[in-house]
Amino acid sequence: LLLPLSQQAKKWVTVLARVIDPDYQYEISLLLHNGGKEEYAWNTEDPLWCLLALPCPVIMVNGKL
């Protein structure tokens, strides 16, 4: 689960949160939204999001995953 950081929210810039499949193996892209009135210049060193890894239980229903 990708979560936005509060330091970006203070600038009215948010990362739209999303869930990543457990078997996803490709590049992760983010969608930024600037809800403020001022232009936001992002630097590659700026932290934008936090990755939260949660357990993903497997549930079988009628013999199917």
Secondary structure, DSSP 8 states (H G I E B T S, - for coil): -EEE-HHHHTTTEEE--B---TT--S-----EEE-SSS-----TTS--EEE---------BTTB-
